Amino acid sequence: KRNVQPKKRIHNDVTLMVKSCAMEADLIVRQAHHIVTQICKFDEFKERVLLLDPKEGEFLRQYTTGNLERLLDVAKRLEKRGVFDRVLVSPYGGHEENTLELYKRWFDVESRETHNTEGVPVFPQLWGFEQVATRFLLQMDADVMIGRSDSDDDVITEMKNALSDECVFGVGFNIPQLNGVGFNTYGGKFVPEVRCGLFDLKRVFKQRPFPNQIHEGKLTTSWYRSIEQFQTETEWRCLRGGDSRSWYIHPPNVLKKDLRYYDRVLDLVEQNNIPDEQRNEWD
């Protein structure tokens, strides 16, 4: 009896991390299955982790009230089904000392607030990064939509190879390219790709602390803009480029109110079928 399933590459030095929050309670099941199916089409990782920010109340770019109880329940079920190996819930409320210690490591400043002045989650994501056992982290927002062709472009290996250059923190996952574009050499000096990117955590941890400031008790800068500022003052950088056969797009929150439309877009992305107007655009 012949096994027709192609054998996947196993990246034992890479963790896949999907980041979510209470606003995504109604989307996380469809998105989790979509991301894992698309990213793990030809590859598998040391671990698949779902990282949850348990904050409730006002959200950045809020489009719904959010439902933390439902999110936690759904996350448990995803873990039980083996979609994720582990679910991490960031400490929130009553863990101010953890926040102080983490910000001291990352920015050499003092704050007890988990989110910055704009409402961007800083502590939850950095805390999650510190729970990772592998050197490399492929991290992404839970709402990214990932397109892949049927042919294997070995995108994870290519991104890891790009990370081997000196003074590189991270590599952004590609966005849809114009028709006819094949492979763009990884290069540039970009802001770390928080929405979908691969990072060398060993290098990131070693270069801490990164520049940041406090205003009214909160950090003024997100972790990725803080690293970007560090890059402007040093030789360090984050890259973009890669094979056009793998890409992601990011739906604005306003589009998530119409789940019927959202599901149609997700279906088209999985078919690798997008309009030309979407090319060279990540939103």
Secondary structure as UniProt FT lines:
FT   STRAND          9..21
FT   HELIX           22..24
FT   TURN            25..27
FT   HELIX           28..39
FT   STRAND          43..53
FT   TURN            60..61
FT   HELIX           68..80
FT   TURN            81..82
FT   STRAND          86..89
FT   HELIX           96..107
FT   TURN            117..118
FT   HELIX           123..129
FT   TURN            130..131
FT   STRAND          136..141
FT   TURN            142..143
FT   STRAND          145..148
FT   HELIX           155..163
FT   TURN            166..167
FT   STRAND          168..172
FT   TURN            179..180
FT   STRAND          183..187
FT   STRAND          196..200
FT   HELIX           201..207
FT   STRAND          214..215
FT   TURN            216..217
FT   STRAND          218..219
FT   HELIX           223..232
FT   STRAND          237..243
FT   TURN            244..245
FT   STRAND          246..249
FT   HELIX           253..257
FT   HELIX           259..270
FT   TURN            271..272
FT   HELIX           276..278
FT   TURN            279..280
//
